[in-house]
Amino acid sequence: MSPNNSAPLCQAPCIDVRSPLTKFPAGAVDCHAHVCGPATQFPYAQERIYTPPDATLEKYQTLLKMLGVDRAVLVQPSVYGTDNRAMLAVLKSNPQQFRGVAVLSSDPNEVGDQELADLHAAGVRGLRCNIVDIADKSAGLPIEQLRNLAKRIQPFGWHLELLMHVNEYPNLAKTFEDFPVDLVFGHFGYTHAKHGVNDKGFQGLLDLMKNQHAWVKMTGPYRICDGNLPYVDMRPFSDAVINANPGRLIWGSDWPHVMVKKQMPHDADLCDLLGEWVHDENLINSILVNNPCILYDFPAFNKPNGLNP
């Protein structure tokens, strides 16, 4: 596949070696990261809208060691479309350390049972659906399409991860009240801080959490607020999701922070930001260890096995 030279190159993540002041518990999971490249081995999709710098497994392992994070969930980035090979290669390299969230065709008839079974065996535990980039939003959410896809993955115990701006859907809670599988919302529901925590869509997300229908990733605060660290506008959103249901919260670095057009955050500072938002040791343990193990079906953690080199 020939490169798309019109897709702009992203800002690279910080490479300074600096560990966070906040010490994460053993078995901590980074629940949202991407591995991109090497492009020479895993070429990016022609129709992509950005070009990431190579963010390889080796670079990510170095980051995990620096942060004191033992395990991770890799989410299929949009630059690969439905070609999950780069992510699957990482999952197969260390099945105990990694889980994955794949992207497949939105047409459930194009997804075979054997393909789903193979993905499950490789460590995939969910599918990601990009609602943000739907060309025509006048018809609203493609709810029946999502429901049919959910029914296909339900036997595997998977979830659907939705990349969507929840503020655009004021009836969110009603729409998903009887959905067949759990839902996961990235970036606090991806609603900009300017809309506030009383926005109907965000309140609907909180209702879904309270009713055990949704999980929220405490990720990407720099994507949904103005200004740089410590992203003060995001504190009310952090408090709101914690109060709604702390048993439905997970955290992720969002490395390598693709398409960040403001000051690139250092991952150690993002770890420390979670430490500023959450002081209770038991709650930190739930967000970083217990909750991810439930959602992503990680095996029991055993540090001596060398999961984090």
Disulfide bonds with the S-S distance in Angstrom:
none
